């Protein structure tokens, strides 16, 4: 399908990174609001958000970058290097500063959800409405179970650095979406996406695992604003329990179950998620 919005692609040159991004412009939007969307581990910004952005009607500009290790963002030597989540937050801060985005809304998927929450913690006054799609570190109610889950992702990262990369990718998929409906076609598409930069994918998984050892999840949650959280209907029940409990005890937390999908929800249900995002912005604007 032809995308309804104009968009440009560009790069921001940082000392240790050529940061690629795409900027969509909706000339019909009247709000003047801006939205930054941050993708997850292993799959670039365009692949993650391109279909979904086509149904977002409430923002005049939508910014979709490629994180380190993904898409068309590269180190100057074009090699893959390890990084941590704070470097990803620094990159996003540099990008919005470069574009003069002093006020914007924010969405993040998986790893991008963790980066989004850290970005909000760092820039509380610049970020308005927030959206999280199965954010990393919000996997399980029990913190020790969350830590153990990250160890399983680290095991997948070991395979991604070997000649048996497909095994690492399938191990990751089995860990993050154990209840997914597997077909030869959908599994092939998922593996193909995640195999494009396997070492960058491995570094992304390790970055979250490393962050687990230093992040205070309660403090991070307390720093968030108005959040709409999306969890796939086929995702692990413990994840639903965590987000239900957050919605029950935090007035600013709004939980949405997306039927018929798993962790791949932005790829599987872009129209449905975009509709809720549009509606949630309207609700948010009525309260501020």
N, C-alpha and C positions, 0 to 999 in steps of 0.2 A: 504494500500500500504506500502511496505517496504521502509523505509527512505534511501536515497542514501548515506547519510553521517554517519560516526561514531559519537557517542556521549557518554558522560559520565555524571553522575549525582553526585552532591556533596553538601556539606553544609559548609557555613562559620559561625563560632560561633562568634557572637557579644555579647556585655554585656547583651543586652535585647532581643536578637533575634537569632534563628537558621535559617539562610537565605539559602533556598534551591535554587539550580540553575542547569541548564543543559548546557553543552558546546558541540556544534557541530563542527566537523572538516571536512573540504572539502579538501582532499589530492590533488585534481585535480586543485584547484585554484592556480593561479600564482601571484596574486597581493600581498599576505601577509597581506591584510587588515582584520580588525576585525570589527564586528558589534554587538552592544548591542541592544536587542529588549525588550521593557518594556510593559507589558500587561495592560489592563484596570481594572476597578473595578469589583470584583466579580468572575472573571474567570481566572484561573491560566495561567502561561506562556506556558506550554506544550499545553493545549487546544487551546490557542489563536494562537500560532505561529508554531506548529509542521508541519502542512501541508504546510504553506507558506515557511518555511525554506527549504523544499525539492526542491524548484525551484529557490533558490538564488544561483547563480553560481559564483558570483564575490568576495566572501569573504572566506578567509581561515579558519576563526573561527567565530562562531556565538554564543553569550552568551544570554541565556534565563532564567532569574531569576523569582522566585515567590516573589511578594511583600508581605509586612505584610498583614495579614488577608486573604491570598489566597494560594491555592495549598498546598505545603508541608513546607512552612515557618511558624514558630511558636515562640511564646514567651516561655521562659524556663518552665513556669508553665503550658503550653499547653492551657491556657485560652485566650479568645479574649479581647484585650484591645484597647482603642482609640489611634489614632496616627494622626500626621499631615503630610502634603506633604513634609515638610522639613526633617522629619525623613526618609521618603522614599528616598529623594535625598541623605541624609547622607549614607543610606544603599548602594545605588548604587555606591557612591564614595568609600566606604570601599571595596566593591566587586571588582571594577576595580583596585584599589590599590593592593588588595590581589593577584590578578592575574597578576599584572605587566602590565596592559594595559594603557600605557601612551599616546597612540594615537588610536582612534577608531571612527567608524561611529555609528550613533545612530538612532533608530526608536522607536516611542511610539504610543500607541493606547488609545484613550479616556483619562482616568486618567493618563495612561502611557505617553501620549503626554504632559500633563502638567509637569509631573516629568522630562521628556526629556528636555523641554524648560528651566526649572529651573536648570537642570544639565549643559546645555550649558551655561547658564548665569554664573554659578559658575566656570566652567572649560572651558573658551572660546578657549584656545589654544590646548586642548587635543582632541576635538571633531571635526571631519571633516564633511562628508555629513550627512544630517539629513532627516528623514522621519516622517511625522505626519499623523496618520489615525484618522480623526474626533476627534482632540484633545479637551480635556476639556478646558474651558474658551474661546474657539474660536467658540462658538455656534451661536452667534448673532452679527450683526454689532453694535447694541446699547448696551452699557454696562448695563443699567438698566434692559433691557430685559434679559440679561445674568444672572444678580443677581436674578431676579424673577424666572427664570428657575431652578436655584439651590435650591430655596425654595421648588419647587415642588419635587425635588429629596430628600430633607430632609423629606418631608411628606412620601415618599415611605420608607425611612429609619426607620421611626417610626413603620410602619407595619412589617418591617423585624425583629424588636425586640419583636414582639408580637407573638401570636399563629397563626396569619393569615399571614404567611410569603408569601404565594403564591400571595395574594393580593398586597403586597408590591412590589414583583417582577413584576407583571403585570402592576402595576402603573408606575414603572420605565420604562418598555418597551414601554408603551403608551406615556410616556413623551419624551423618547429619540428617538423613531422610530414610530411616529404617522401614517406614511404613509406605514408602512411595510405590505407586503402581508402575511396574517395570515392563516396558515393551522394548523390542530391539531398536526401534526407531528413536524413541525418546532417550534411551540410554546412550545411543550412539551420538546424538546431538550434544548431550550433556558432557560426555567424555571428550568429544571434539573441542568444545568450548574451553574446557579446563586444561586441555593439553597444549594450548597454543604457546604458553610460556610456563612450562612446568616448574622451572627453578624459581621464577617469580612467585608462582602459586605457593611453593614450599616455603619461601621466605615470608609470605603473608600469613600462613598458618602458624609459623614459628613466632611471628610478631605478636599474635594474640596470646599464644601460650606464655610468652615472656611477660606480657602485660598482666596476666593473671596474678603473677607474683608480687606486683606492686600496686595494683588498683584496689581502692576501697570502694566496693560496689555500692554500699549504702550512701557514702558521701557523693558518689557520682550520680546516683538516682536523685538525691536531694537537690542537686544543682540543675536539674532539668526543668524546663518550662511546660507548656501545654503540649503533651505528647499523644499522638494517635499511633497505637501499636498494632501491627498486623501479624497474625500467626496463621499458618496454613492448617486447614481442617484435618489433614492427614499427618500433621507433625506430632511429635511425642507429647503425650498427655501431660507430663510434668512441666513442659514449657507453657501449655495452656494454664495450668494451675498457677504458675508464677505470675503470668500477666493478668489473670483474673484477680489474684490477691493484690497486685499493684493497683489495679483499677478500683478495688474495694477500699483500699486505705489511703489512696492519693487522689485528691480531687482533680488534679491536672493530668491524670493518666486515663486514656480511653482505649479500651481493648476491642479489637475486631478479629473475629475468626473468619477466614476466607475459605469457604467450602470447596472441596474438590481439588485441593492443591496441597503441596508439601513445602519444603524449604525453597523450591523453585518458583515461589508465588509471583515474583515480578515478571517472569517469563510466561507463566501459565495463565494468569488472570490480570493482565495490565489494565483492561477497560474497567473491570470491577473495582480494582484498587484505586485507579485514578478518580472514579466517580466519588468514592468515599473521601478521598483527599480533597476534592473540590468542596464537598459538603462540610467537611471538618474545618476547612479554612473559613467558610461562612459562619459556622458556629463560633469559632475562635474570635472573629472580628466583631461579633455581637457582644462579646464579653469584655472587650478592651476599650 
